[in-house]
Amino acid sequence: MKPLEDLRIVAIEQYGAGPFGSVHLADLGAEVIKIEDPGSGGDVGRYVPPYQEGEDSLFFEAFNRNKRSISLDLTTTAGRTVFEDLVRVSDIVYSNLRGDVPAKLGITFDDLRHLNPTIVCCSLSGFGMTGPRLAEPGYDYVLQGIAGWMDITGEPSGPPTKSGLSLVDYSGGLVAAISMLAAVHAARRDGVGTDCDISLFDTAVSMLTYPAIWSLNGDFTPTRTHHSAHPSLVPFQAFEASDGWIVIACPKEKFWKRLATAIGRPDLGTAESYGTFIARRVNSDTLLPLLDDIFATRPAFEWLTKLRAAGVPCGPVNSVSEALADAQTDARGMIVETEHPRFGTVRQVRSAVRVGSATPEYRRAPLRNEDVDYVLQDVLRYDEGRIAELAAQTRNEEAS
């Protein structure tokens, strides 16, 4: 069996953060049933350009492989009935909505425990289900600003800068995935489910880590650093070679000594001004210009060859296409393929989560409502009469 083959998740999810959290679980075998609102055209990720046609987009493919889809309006009697029947046979109800919406929709543990006492209800929202901002929408870019990330990213003389990736969204999804697995473990052990109140805000603040503890317990003020340098370790940053950029890291004293030898200046490795972490930080205003001048004399490949041979942590500043073409990307099997009726063979990156040695299977993201027959017949065991009754109920509600 796949690691999570005995896990069923009802996902009221959209866009990036929520689907990113559940796609890793789907890759591990969990059955993720996406509930998509027919009134809004389903997951908004279906309509994100570029590479978007109709209700299909490559953006949606990236976050929703190995999942199933059913269109349900949870505000209707018929839609709520199907949803509640799914709760009875599932382990998790997972949503990424505004913090005030789960209670309004009736999808918290207290709302659903009478249907399934072990159900886990996980809400991933912008600001959580408590606090003065619970009703505010939360998006990655906004959170990177609020949580202080942008204030410490970019060049000191430049504007505040966001990460090139939606790291708050992605990290929030991973935090939600961890929380769901922990909660299901506890529910199966103790016989009672729970709520998981996860927020992008909490995630972003928690990731401040050591700058936060320095700030909370001393007079340290995190600031933007030149060439993306580490806030305290020197050298640990990007340097410009004669034909491009490289990143060099010296998080241990031995790496600094190796670096000094590799660049032909072994004297720097033991010099009083540069021989220790503290000395290099104090004297960074003289050391870093010296290193800049040295690295500017040769091409990036030559420096990387020398530094790797010396055992110094380093690497090129790749473009996205160069990163995807890296030999390590291929060796680790990080590019997988699925077949899509509109886009043909779709190549995409796989989940980094690995359990055991079995090769995961990958199925394209579902078309909207593609799995209605599977959900109603195979999961819920509805007969033809029951399905016809629900369809009639839906038509009547729409007409009224």
C-alpha positions, 0 to 999 in steps of 0.5 A: 500500500501507499503510505497514506492510502487509508486516508481520505480528505475532503478538500474545500480548497483553492488557488495555491496555499491550500492545494499545495498542502494537500498535493503532497498527501495525494502523492503519498496515496491519500484520496483527496476529494476537491469540492468545487463550487459550481457557482464560481466555476470551481477552484480559481486556480483553473483560470490563472494565466498563462497556459490557460484555456477554458477550465484548464491551466498549467497553474492548476495542474501544478497543485492538483495532480492525483486528486479528484473533483466534485462540484457541490454548492454547500449552501444548498440542501442537496450539496450539504447532504452529499458533503455530510455523507462524505464527512461520515466516511472521511478522515479530514475536512480541509479548507483554505478560506478566510478565518471567519468562513469555516464557522459560517459554512459549518465545517468546524469540528463542533459542527461536524462531530455528530457526523463523525466523532474522529473527523479532523477539521483543518482550516488554513486561512490568512490570519487564523480563526481568532484575533482582530484580522480573522475576517481579512483575506490573506495572500502571500505577497501581503503576508510577506510584507506584514510579517517583516520578510520584505523589510529584510529582503533586497539590497540595503539601498533598494526597496523592500522586496518579496521572495521570487516564490510564494514561500508563505503560501507554500510553507503554510500548506506544508504546516497544514499537512503536518498538522493534519497528519498529527491530528489524524494520528491523535484521532485514531489513537484517542477516538476523538477528532479536533480542529487545526487552526493554521494561518499564513500569518502564524507561519510567516512569523514563526519562520522569522526564527533566529532574527526574531529571537535576536530581536526579542532578547537583545538590541539586534535590528534585522536589516537588508544585506548587500548581495543577500548576505547572511545577517551575521556570518561572513562570507555567506553571500552572493559574489559576482564572477567575471561572467555571472553570480555564485553563492559561497557559504562559510558557516564553519571556520574550516570552510573559511580556511579552505576558501582562503586557500582556494583563492590563493590567499591562505594568509587570510584564513589565519589573519587576526583580522579575519580568522574567526566568525566575530573578526570577519563580521567586525571587519567585513567592510574590508574583507568583502571588497577584497573578496569581490575583487578576487572573484571578479577576476575569473569565470564562475565555472572556474571558481566553482570548480576550485571551491568544490574541490576544496570542499567549500559550500558553493553553487551557481545562481541558476535561472529556473530553466538551468535549475530544472536542467541540473544533473541533480534534478534528473538524478533525483527524479524531480521531473514527472509527467502526466497526460492531459486531454488539452495540454498533452504530456505535461512535465512538472516538478514532483513533491520533495516528500519521500517515504520508502523506495517505491516510485510514486504514481502521478495522475493529472489534475481532475477536470471540474466535477470529473469524479462525481460518479466515483464519489456518489457511487463508489465512495458514498454507495448511492443507488440510482434512485438516490442520485436522481432524488438529489439531482431533482432536489438541486433543480428545484432549489435552483428554480426557486 
